[in-house]
């Protein structure tokens, strides 16, 4: 079974500073990778996904992530954060071979807090 | 667009009581899911419905039952609530149940069992 490790549970950062949220997964075979964002008292929304092709994936709200197969990582980055980016961010992985979204595995989440 | 709608938003139960969490989606999606979210544990899949008329267990199904009433609606039932079921419950849907289909989530039901 897949596992996902989000290395930082809390990341405080000042407004307009860059941020990187780290995600590592366990499998060395093909994977699909996702980042979701959860704003307070809301459900999760898809931020971006990697299915195949270019290893640099651009998402909504200026976020991007880079798939690194050798490092089994999918770190999320933003060059300049805003107060409105304060939220919890979840990395998730699924197995293309399973053919089923029930195999989607979520990380434990990283709370990003943007400070004024 | 409403997307995925969950009711109720909040609920407090006593141990042993039963209740049903309702979920409806208006995106004509085939697959629907129930997750629970606990602090520091991410989301864990309770039950899953690949299409109307089918349901399947996820990672943590014990103590729960589900009904896929039609293509739009997928309910989660707690027959005899326990304090360990205190959690935030999310319903989600996807166009199809394949491993590359993004999920669309409702806003959650916050359940406390005393």
Interface residues (C-beta under 8 A of the other chain):
Chain A: X4 X9 X32 X34 X36 X41 X42 X43 X44 X45 X46 X49 X51 X90 X94 X95 X96 X98 X99 X100 X101 X102 X103 X104 X106 X107 X108 X109
Chain B: X4 X31 X33 X40 X41 X42 X43 X44 X45 X48 X50 X56 X58 X90 X92 X94 X97 X98 X99 X100 X101 X102 X103 X104 X105 X106 X107 X108
